[in-house]
Amino acid sequence: MAWQVPLSDIDLGDAEVAAVEKVLRSRWLSMGPVTQEFEAAFAAAVGAKHAFAVSNGTTALHLAYAALDLGPGDEVIVPALTFVATANAIRYTGATPVFADVTSLDDLTLSPADIAAKITPRTRAIAVMHYGGYLCDMAAIRVLAQQHELAIVEDACHAPGATLGSGHAGVLGAVGCFSFFANKNIAIGEGGMVVTNFDHLAERIRLLRSHGMTTLTWDRHRGHAATYDVVATGFNYRLDEIHSALGLAQLGKLIENNRRRGAIVARYRAELAGVSGLAVPFGVPAADSQPAYHLFPIILEPEIDRAAFMAHLRDRGIQSSIHYPPIHRFSAFRGELADVRLPVTEAAGQREVTLPLFPTLTDGQIEAVVTAVRSALAAAGRA
Ligand SMILES: Cc1ncc(COP(=O)(O)O)c(C=O)c1O
């Protein structure tokens, strides 16, 4: 179906085409100098000492958890209101995800109070997710982590460019993970990045990303190494030069595109203020923080039929989505978690709708979305 207003769209142009063509003409496709350049530029952009380009956000998360040496018997506190990969990647290590609630229907990020309630002697880490590009309450979460000697992993897949004071999302804990999937703020198809300021974690991530090998094909190609040892059971989670070239071009647009996203969110908020039947979360972003505005979520009042609301939008060519069906309700997780209750997460899972948001959304498209939202609410008996 051709949407009049899709949920997301990418800002691709001549810069990306030229960057990819240059790689193709160089005749070196696997991880090499362009990937190194992308890593250095990304590290500089988020103020990280180390950055490793990887094949996607899920492998970024797996490397983060693996670098922390998590394994069977360990617990990681994680939101259930996130994409399933945040929790699946904990399970890859043999550790157990322990779900904590989010703060409120206005702040859909992990609740420090519920994290505190879920800490046990087996807890090793807290995995936060900066929902929609809005930062978690990192000040409170860092205090908890320090008190209980827990590592913080940031799932910053929604939040490249978001800041808290002078610090960037991704370097507010031990390890930060980013996704460059096709609908993200940096979109390259499939790709991701792991960042850390800790040398010992960087060394583990470097090894585990590429089979546990001590040298890379690129090093051997340049004659910098003749052979290699394998010192860990690693993975192939590398990014290639074509995707890195796309990443560099997209990174160059990040600040301006996040600014445009913010302006669109401000316009939506003004248009929807006072509309009966919905609330717009994150009215007051965390103090001293700058969001990355990845998603534009709204929360419908409980008596409004969400499926009918979304169908009304769909019939007018407006694509919408749900972020997220809570993880603890999925079949693959439900069994052992039958009695887990996360009231705010469950309410959000039933009442949240994500409206279109991308940097090239036009004023006319915003108007079409708002008009469709108003008529969907009128159809539901709201003025
Ligand atoms: C919050 C979150 N975590 C993890 C991921 C996984 O990233 P990827 O799709 O690049 O594996 C995504 C994106 O899809 C995401 O939105």
The ligand as a Tripos MOL2 file, in Angstrom:
@<TRIPOS>MOLECULE
LIG
   16    16     1     0     0
SMALL
NO_CHARGES

@<TRIPOS>ATOM
      1 C1         15.1300   -0.3610   21.2050 C.3       1 LIG1
      2 C2         15.7610   -1.2640   20.1860 C.ar      1 LIG1
      3 N1         16.6820   -2.1590   20.5870 N.ar      1 LIG1
      4 C3         17.2810   -2.9750   19.7150 C.ar      1 LIG1
      5 C4         16.9840   -2.9400   18.3680 C.ar      1 LIG1
      6 C5         17.6420   -3.9160   17.4600 C.3       1 LIG1
      7 O1         18.3410   -3.2990   16.4260 O.3       1 LIG1
      8 P1         18.5220   -4.0630   15.0260 P.3       1 LIG1
      9 O2         17.1820   -4.1180   14.3710 O.co2     1 LIG1
     10 O3         19.4920   -3.1780   14.3000 O.co2     1 LIG1
     11 O4         19.0790   -5.4020   15.3200 O.co2     1 LIG1
     12 C6         16.0470   -1.9960   17.9000 C.ar      1 LIG1
     13 C7         15.6990   -1.8480   16.4890 C.2       1 LIG1
     14 O5         15.1460   -2.5060   15.7650 O.2       1 LIG1
     15 C8         15.4010   -1.1610   18.8400 C.ar      1 LIG1
     16 O6         14.4640   -0.2930   18.4550 O.3       1 LIG1
@<TRIPOS>BOND
     1     1     2 1
     2     2     3 ar
     3     2    15 ar
     4     3     4 ar
     5     4     5 ar
     6     5     6 1
     7     5    12 ar
     8     6     7 1
     9     7     8 1
    10     8     9 2
    11     8    10 1
    12     8    11 1
    13    12    13 1
    14    12    15 ar
    15    13    14 2
    16    15    16 1
@<TRIPOS>SUBSTRUCTURE
     1 LIG1         1 GROUP 0 **** ****
